[in-house]
Amino acid sequence: MSEPVMLIDQPNNRGTLYAVVEQDDRVAYFYLYPSELLTTKYSPRPCWLRNLQPAPAKKDVAAMKEGMAPMLEAAYCNHPQGLEPLEKERLTIVWTEEGDGAAVLYDNEILGVIPGWSLYNDEHAVAYAADCTGAGENDRLMPLGKRGANAMYERIDQAIAFWKDWEGEASQAWSILQDQYLKAYEAEFGPIQQYYAIDGGQWPPMALGKFEKEDVVYLLTLGISIRPMPWVELLYSDRAPGFRRMELAMAVSKKDFTDKEIMAMAGLMSGMADRPWKQITWLGEGHTVSSEELPAPFESVVVSSALYNGPVIGLPEVYGDKVNLYWLAPITKLEREYAHSRPNAGYDLLEKMIHHNLNHIVTRRSELPAD
């Protein structure tokens, strides 16, 4: 038996996961591997692609015991006699927009898919292969089947179209979206005062706009919503389009905070902009994020759209999805601990804040009383 040969190795655009295709003289596999920093959080995910030798009659337990990639048994394989080895020049990797799932294409046809939601727990750790025709009760490999019968085809088609939108210097995708966001923000907060790029020169383009109105500095991002967030598809299923895209905002009283303190908060927002994709996580209502950028006594922010009590801001839809504008409200250590004291207690913290007449405008304030 030959040692496995790597045919393709491609990271997602944040280097948090790697898509790899390997084959030996028996079998070819597609894998998603977490980066070294995430190996304690996520496990590799395999996807069988094809047998290169005649398929075994039963599950290839012997190979697994030897630490080798198992061949697929003949009953579930559309080529029981085996196929020719894959040629690396004909392989292409397509990452999902979230960057947590991927497909491998062969001559531009889908050969295997590892969906993003398969990453998050073993119960959902499935993969789909074009040359798989069936699966046992406990198998994690599923048939890809035909177009129209498996939503994975549409999912990968969408990803291909998405990446094509952003290809090359001639792409107009950013200028169009940028203009829509600035018009929505300026309609409510007046002309933009300052514009900061916060993407660090990486795709996607992201920026932070500074506005001022009635002694309040408004800091609002644009561009975070280009990418849907990881995790959300698994957590919300068919409702995911309402939760997977976000922009961030802060409204800071100039009477309560210095320019230096306000710009430190802007730095916090800049750091949070890429957080879901750098850490393969997500942000939503009631989530908290710790930061040393905040003035005492605050040490974290809570994420919320419910705290906002101003006029409706007409954000554009992005790829047909609603964009959630999450306002960041500084909280103390004890308030953060309260939000983490039981499941969904972040919602309870927000209810307590609203009960004490707190809203999206950040002011100096006393710590909320304990229950």
Secondary structure as UniProt FT lines:
FT   STRAND          5..11
FT   TURN            13..14
FT   STRAND          17..23
FT   STRAND          27..34
FT   HELIX           36..38
FT   TURN            39..41
FT   STRAND          45..51
FT   HELIX           61..65
FT   TURN            66..67
FT   HELIX           74..76
FT   TURN            80..81
FT   HELIX           88..90
FT   STRAND          91..95
FT   TURN            97..98
FT   STRAND          102..106
FT   TURN            107..108
FT   STRAND          109..114
FT   HELIX           116..119
FT   HELIX           122..124
FT   STRAND          127..129
FT   TURN            130..131
FT   TURN            137..138
FT   STRAND          141..143
FT   TURN            147..149
FT   HELIX           151..165
FT   TURN            169..170
FT   HELIX           173..189
FT   STRAND          194..197
FT   TURN            200..201
FT   STRAND          207..213
FT   TURN            214..215
FT   STRAND          216..222
FT   HELIX           224..226
FT   TURN            230..231
FT   HELIX           232..236
FT   HELIX           237..242
FT   STRAND          246..253
FT   TURN            254..256
FT   HELIX           259..272
FT   TURN            273..274
FT   HELIX           275..278
FT   TURN            279..280
FT   TURN            285..286
FT   STRAND          288..290
FT   TURN            296..297
FT   STRAND          298..304
FT   TURN            306..307
FT   TURN            319..320
FT   STRAND          324..332
FT   HELIX           333..339
FT   TURN            343..344
FT   HELIX           345..355
FT   TURN            356..357
FT   STRAND          361..362
//
